[in-house]
Amino acid sequence: MSRRELDAVVERLSAAAADAARVARTVRASWWDARGDEFAERLALVGRELARQADAVAELTRGPAPTDGSGGPPPADTAAGPVLPGIGGRRTGEARGVRLPLLDDEREPRERP
């Protein structure tokens, strides 16, 4: 995801957290028994979790830009994140992802008895 997209996620999470906190305050003010307090606390908990997630995403946007190890930007054909096996036949960069064991793998010669 780009930083712009992450910023949009932070905005939406922050807005949802504020909405949950506002609804929790409204419920607490208008529902005076123990069930109202319990429901308001649950809503407040959801709001706090949304705010925590917004902070976590915001931390991603503040982190350093990914590099190729030499301080330069990563190669354009290198995707960020794990490379998972799929049904496609396209090879991905050898430096990333999970390496699946293959029968008769030519990259690692084995001694045959």
Secondary structure, DSSP 8 states (H G I E B T S, - for coil): --HHHHHHHHHHHHHHHHHHHHHHHHHHHH--SHHHHHHHHHHHHHHHHHHHHHHHHHHHHHS-----SSSS---TT--SS-----S------TTSS-----TT-TTS-----
